[in-house]
């Protein structure tokens, strides 16, 4: 009997230990569930993710609130999981950050008194971060976010595992909340009162935020220049302003070919929402004499351009300039979509014949050629150097009746290199071109 009593005591003890183990195991479940980023399927997505990886809008709710006791356990488990998965880095106090809801974010965005577009829908923010998953996971580049406003995309980027996000906010109304978020994190977020679209204005001397020189911005952030052949050091994420979108793109292309402003620091990549109208011009090919312009040639020559996603304009909140209210006017055409586009400067753009010193000359050459897209290329060349047209046309393998609107971007680059090598061309034709001063006003 004594032996049996001992057995009973042993069995009861064993059951008690097993019961404790089983009761503790569910604590790990919220971690796995919490780390699943689910977004709704969008009709306009060009490369949709597998349907099984997303939920319908009715299924997507706010992130679960974490109690003080369980939060610490979850962060510790996350810290252990990072080296194994190589994807997510735990946040300092909030894991994950609450993205809010559409109504709440809309009210915050209405504090803006300028014409701007905002991402206020958490599901749209998650769609953007889905497309940036590879950029975030490689952990090699700093992410600059242009005009985050209420910070919905900012939080989504941090939840997705971005190691360092720099929020460049032009409107002081949003700085307080963004600064509060910055203080709660361990170096993952920098908030700067700066308008990306007003970087490096013409002129010199001191200036007040949000205007800023890129040299000061990069210096304050301790981001150094890297060789053009190095990996992309910075990725710019955001929405192009709708009022002067094309002027900003022209300013960027001049800076790129001269390696000035942000491109002084390396092959800075743009991942931006752009109007469908300007995107169409960016990617138009030769012989479309209406849309194929110098603008098209230069961007295609300098960069790889990839369409990541197409989103209806109605998914964004557009705030008017004066009233601070949602705009009822439709300023978009062509199906009213915004295109999320990745624009990556080519590593082989510059060589012994095309350098930052003569990059602006190439820009002006292309602008003169494409001013009349149905003019003969040989005549344009002869206008620069009489008699040189036939020789260069022959080296390019063109016919005498080839029109400027028939020439591909890489062929324009080859033409410029041949002109540089020949020694027959002076830059006298350069001064016939009137340089346009781009409008960098606030949108």
C-alpha atoms as one frame of an Amber mdcrd trajectory, in Angstrom:
protein
   0.000   0.000   0.000   2.829   2.342   0.844   4.305   1.709  -2.564   0.976
   2.415  -4.243   0.628   5.647  -2.285   4.059   6.680  -3.523   3.007   5.920
  -7.074  -0.128   7.980  -6.665   1.955  10.890  -5.334   4.360  10.574  -8.284
   1.504  10.502 -10.863  -0.212  13.534  -9.285   3.060  15.433  -9.300   3.693
  14.531 -12.939   0.165  15.601 -13.936   0.639  18.913 -12.143   3.870  19.605
 -14.050   2.340  18.633 -17.405  -0.726  20.764 -16.733   1.450  23.771 -16.055
   3.345  23.271 -19.305   0.149  22.995 -21.326  -1.359  26.129 -19.791   1.716
  28.146 -20.679   1.958  27.090 -24.327  -0.863  29.297 -25.693   1.096  32.392
 -24.684   3.212  31.951 -27.790   0.211  32.044 -30.123  -0.438  35.809 -30.123
   3.151  36.363 -31.224   2.722  34.364 -34.397  -0.678  35.873 -35.086   0.599
  39.380 -34.357   3.424  39.067 -36.847   1.149  38.199 -39.766   0.629  41.317
 -41.891  -2.663  40.891 -43.703  -4.038  43.303 -46.296  -7.076  43.426 -48.460
  -6.868  42.562 -52.146  -7.000  45.615 -54.406  -8.578  45.454 -57.828  -5.818
  47.532 -59.385  -2.823  45.584 -58.130  -0.669  44.619 -61.108   1.194  41.843
 -59.342  -1.255  40.552 -56.724  -0.018  38.485 -53.849  -1.466  34.987 -53.337
  -5.042  35.278 -52.172  -4.346  33.080 -49.186  -1.952  35.650 -47.733  -4.605
  38.363 -47.342  -7.906  38.902 -45.610 -10.998  40.723 -46.738 -11.612  44.181
 -45.238 -14.223  42.715 -42.895 -11.625  40.348 -41.468  -8.953  42.989 -40.936
  -9.234  44.606 -37.513  -7.100  46.733 -35.243  -3.986  45.119 -33.791  -4.550
  43.430 -30.464  -3.669  45.437 -27.387  -0.807  43.932 -25.406  -0.948  43.940
 -21.649   2.137  45.213 -19.799   2.944  41.720 -18.615   2.609  39.956 -21.943
   4.245  42.780 -23.922   7.635  42.239 -22.333   7.451  38.511 -23.005   6.512
  39.141 -26.625   9.406  41.534 -27.216  11.846  39.043 -25.692  10.529  36.272
 -27.918  10.719  38.602 -30.935  14.327  39.379 -30.156  15.110  35.679 -30.171
  13.197  35.134 -33.404  14.979  37.864 -35.377  18.270  36.013 -35.962  16.316
  32.956 -37.062  13.867  34.620 -39.449  15.948  37.614 -40.523  12.837  39.701
 -41.095  11.454  41.650 -38.145  13.177  43.761 -35.552  11.337  44.297 -32.244
  10.201  47.805 -31.469  11.074  49.523 -28.223   7.728  49.783 -26.433   4.993
  49.051 -28.930   5.045  45.814 -30.856   3.331  46.363 -33.209   2.443  50.035
 -33.493  -1.260  50.852 -33.804  -2.055  52.183 -37.302  -5.380  53.656 -36.155
  -8.499  53.599 -38.307  -9.509  55.605 -41.374 -11.740  58.090 -39.496  -9.144
  58.770 -36.818  -6.341  59.245 -39.355  -8.542  61.449 -41.543  -9.218  63.833
 -38.673  -5.497  64.112 -38.012  -4.715  64.738 -41.693  -7.244  67.574 -41.887
  -4.898  69.647 -39.729  -2.975  70.275 -42.958  -3.710  73.631 -44.606  -1.959
  72.903 -47.879  -2.882  70.926 -50.983  -1.649  67.423 -50.211  -2.533  63.760
 -50.474  -2.361  61.377 -47.528  -2.463  57.662 -46.865  -5.044  57.304 -44.071
  -6.172  53.714 -44.711  -4.036  51.135 -42.823  -4.782  48.510 -45.481  -3.258
  50.746 -48.180  -0.214  51.361 -45.972   0.246  47.601 -45.615  -0.047  47.141
 -49.385   2.802  49.621 -49.835   4.971  47.837 -47.262   4.176  44.496 -48.941
   5.789  45.866 -52.104   8.737  47.161 -50.074   9.317  43.872 -48.260  12.562
  43.140 -50.102  13.831  46.692 -49.559  13.150  46.424 -45.836  14.527  42.927
 -45.407  17.922  43.651 -46.993  18.531  46.326 -44.316  21.095  48.113 -46.457
  19.345  51.427 -47.117  17.858  54.207 -45.027  14.216  54.928 -45.890  13.248
  58.585 -46.300   9.484  59.080 -46.099   8.206  62.286 -47.703   5.467  64.130
 -45.828   4.149  61.293 -43.624   1.403  63.471 -42.111  -0.415  61.402 -39.466
   2.261  58.712 -39.855   0.157  55.734 -40.973   2.744  54.545 -43.493   5.526
  55.434 -41.019   4.147  52.990 -38.461   3.516  50.353 -41.122   7.156  50.575
 -42.247   8.359  50.195 -38.662   5.983  47.274 -38.040   7.312  45.592 -41.181
  10.837  45.750 -39.748  12.437  48.884 -41.233  15.730  49.450 -39.414  15.834
  53.222 -39.909  13.105  55.542 -41.177  13.614  59.281 -41.637  10.307  61.164
 -41.661  10.669  64.390 -43.679   7.595  66.395 -42.715   6.983  69.874 -44.119
   3.900  70.773 -42.043   4.619  71.701 -38.419   1.116  70.522 -37.413   2.253
  66.896 -37.662   5.622  67.223 -35.944   4.485  66.841 -32.328   2.953  63.391
 -32.766   5.804  62.222 -34.983   8.363  63.453 -32.442   6.496  61.600 -29.679
   6.787  58.417 -31.720  10.475  59.101 -32.340  11.145  59.334 -28.600   9.430
  55.994 -27.940  11.694  54.107 -30.335  15.343  53.141 -30.080  16.905  54.995
 -32.985  14.618  53.538 -35.652  12.901  56.838 -36.460  14.288  60.318 -37.142
  11.821  63.181 -37.603  13.023  66.228 -39.544  11.098  69.420 -40.307  11.923
  69.385 -43.998  10.158  69.495 -47.358  11.820  66.968 -49.648  10.386  68.756
 -52.674  12.095  72.009 -51.610  15.557  70.570 -51.070  18.406  72.690 -52.455
  16.539  75.804 -53.606  18.336  78.199 -55.915  20.573  80.588 -54.022  22.824
  80.416 -50.994  22.769  81.370 -47.359  20.747  80.407 -44.332  17.137  79.357
 -44.629  14.297  78.346 -42.378  12.613  74.934 -42.292  10.997  73.289 -44.094
  13.377  74.487 -46.844  16.767  72.847 -46.460  20.005  72.001 -48.253  20.595
  68.312 -48.822  24.139  68.694 -47.505  22.830  69.736 -44.095  20.149  67.033
 -44.096  22.565  64.197 -44.861  25.223  65.592 -42.524  22.781  65.856 -39.605
  21.700  62.257 -40.239  25.347  61.090 -40.476  24.802  59.675 -43.988  28.001
  59.809 -46.036  28.604  59.788 -49.780  29.155  56.390 -51.397  30.542  55.511
 -54.853  28.050  55.398 -57.706  28.773  51.689 -58.113  27.836  50.931 -54.500
  24.462  49.671 -53.274  21.547  52.089 -53.028  22.162  54.080 -49.809  18.763
  55.771 -49.459  15.254  54.980 -50.677  12.765  57.855 -50.935   9.150  56.788
 -50.294   6.049  58.948 -50.593   3.624  60.719 -52.911   4.655  63.312 -55.482
   2.884  66.633 -55.068   0.126  67.032 -57.634   0.494  70.746 -58.368   4.071
  70.859 -59.681   4.803  67.162 -60.178   6.433  67.513 -63.588   8.660  70.411
 -62.524   9.931  68.374 -59.586  10.683  65.445 -61.889  12.620  67.776 -64.208
  14.591  69.142 -61.272  15.431  65.596 -60.170  16.604  64.548 -63.640  18.979
  67.536 -63.869  20.327  66.721 -60.405  20.751  63.075 -61.358  22.787  63.715
 -64.522  24.961  66.209 -62.643  25.122  64.074 -59.467  24.027  66.993 -57.354
  21.654  67.261 -54.386  20.550  63.824 -53.119  22.384  62.024 -55.951  25.683
  63.364 -54.692  25.405  60.656 -52.017  24.973  57.750 -54.443  22.269  56.015
 -56.450  19.347  57.230 -54.349  16.206  55.310 -55.297  12.698  56.758 -55.614
   9.680  54.601 -54.663   6.880  57.083 -55.137   3.239  57.395 -56.041   3.047
  59.346 -59.285   0.090  60.384 -61.425  -0.792  58.019 -64.223  -0.360  60.868
 -66.704   3.288  61.437 -65.803   3.984  57.732 -65.421   2.766  57.179 -68.993
   5.265  59.768 -70.210   8.043  58.181 -68.172   7.705  54.816 -69.904   6.521
  55.798 -73.412   8.575  54.211 -76.179   9.757  55.688 -79.537   7.299  56.379
 -82.395   4.583  57.527 -80.018   5.104  61.084 -81.206   2.566  62.537 -78.797
   3.905  61.162 -75.506   7.535  60.315 -76.320   9.385  63.382 -75.087  12.791
  64.422 -73.780  11.342  63.733 -70.338  10.783  60.084 -71.355  14.201  59.625
 -72.941  16.181  61.017 -70.027  14.444  59.039 -67.271  14.634  55.793 -69.262
  18.275  56.430 -70.109  19.227  57.113 -66.502  17.061  54.676 -64.541  15.338
  51.331 -64.347  11.620  52.053 -63.957   9.300  49.463 -62.423   5.566  49.752
 -61.802   4.849  48.153 -58.427   1.179  48.927 -57.907  -1.696  50.998 -59.267
  -4.204  52.463 -56.801  -7.448  54.421 -57.336  -7.198  58.069 -56.402 -10.223
  57.587 -54.146  -8.049  55.475 -51.794  -6.121  58.608 -50.789  -7.269  61.614
 -48.801  -6.783  64.813 -50.781  -6.838  67.969 -48.667  -7.417  71.369 -50.251
  -4.980  74.221 -49.819  -7.116  76.680 -47.856 -10.058  74.934 -46.251  -8.226
  71.968 -44.830 -11.103  69.818 -46.072 -11.194  66.857 -48.467 -11.192  68.036
 -52.068 -14.259  67.275 -54.175 -12.588  68.363 -57.410 -11.119  65.647 -59.580
  -7.811  66.881 -60.959  -6.692  63.505 -62.305  -7.289  61.988 -65.708  -6.737
  58.554 -67.230  -8.826  56.428 -64.855  -7.865  58.520 -61.804  -5.135  56.215
 -60.552  -1.840  56.818 -58.824   1.058  54.553 -59.736   3.574  53.310 -57.164
   6.799  53.340 -59.179  10.340  52.269 -58.326  12.944  54.434 -60.080  16.512
  53.161 -59.645  19.491  55.024 -61.177  21.564  52.750 -63.391  24.955  51.721
 -62.090  26.460  52.025 -65.596  25.002  55.462 -66.374  28.305  57.319 -66.166
  31.449  56.395 -68.090  34.514  58.060 -69.570  32.394  60.026 -72.065  29.344
  60.814 -69.922  30.264  62.306 -66.583  28.583  64.603 -64.060  30.605  67.432
 -65.664  28.877  67.136 -69.057  25.630  65.541 -67.897  23.660  68.762 -68.307
  24.943  69.007 -71.901  23.388  65.629 -72.655  20.100  66.781 -71.124  20.030
  69.839 -73.380  20.984  67.789 -76.445  18.043  65.457 -75.898  15.679  68.390
 -75.299  16.690  69.954 -78.614  16.295  66.668 -80.493  12.849  65.944 -79.092
  11.514  69.483 -79.544  10.374  68.324 -83.004   9.910  64.581 -82.871   9.201
  64.252 -86.600  12.347  66.065 -87.726  15.240  64.164 -89.292  18.046  63.335
 -86.868  20.734  63.918 -89.522  19.571  67.508 -89.961  19.694  68.107 -86.217
  23.271  66.815 -86.041  24.320  68.968 -89.003  22.881  72.024 -87.254  25.369
  71.464 -84.457  28.358  70.555 -86.647  27.872  70.987 -90.418  28.723  67.829
 -92.354  28.970  65.564 -89.317  25.495  64.078 -89.698  26.173  61.347 -92.302
  29.194  59.950 -90.414  27.404  59.706 -87.053  24.226  58.341 -88.619  26.298
  55.627 -90.274  28.061  54.692 -87.021  24.697  54.385 -85.296  23.362  52.173
 -88.079  20.506  54.575 -88.877  18.955  55.519 -92.214  19.135  59.087 -93.437
  15.391  59.542 -92.882  15.454  58.431 -89.219  13.403  60.878 -87.172  14.339
  62.036 -83.674  11.139  60.505 -82.299  12.285  57.077 -83.568  15.501  56.980
 -81.515  15.678  54.915 -78.314  17.155  56.316 -75.076  20.302  54.167 -75.211
  20.847  55.301 -78.824  20.694  58.943 -77.760  23.332  58.176 -75.168  25.480
  56.485 -77.812  25.063  59.511 -80.093  26.248  61.815 -77.319  29.290  59.617
 -76.662  30.194  59.670 -80.373  29.889  63.459 -80.389  32.202  63.678 -77.379
  34.747  61.416 -79.048  34.713  63.128 -82.451  36.057  66.487 -81.295  34.028
  68.227 -84.030  31.379  69.531 -81.669  31.749  72.620 -79.561  29.235  73.605
 -76.958  28.176  76.736 -78.822  24.800  75.139 -79.503  24.363  74.743 -75.757
  23.942  78.464 -75.236  21.063  78.634 -77.684  19.001  76.657 -75.211  17.108
  78.631 -72.565  17.446  76.965 -69.201  14.142  76.586 -67.437  14.059  77.404
 -63.767  11.978  74.704 -62.152   9.222  75.738 -59.824   9.858  74.283 -56.400
   6.922  75.965 -54.693   4.976  74.165 -51.985   2.096  72.072 -53.220
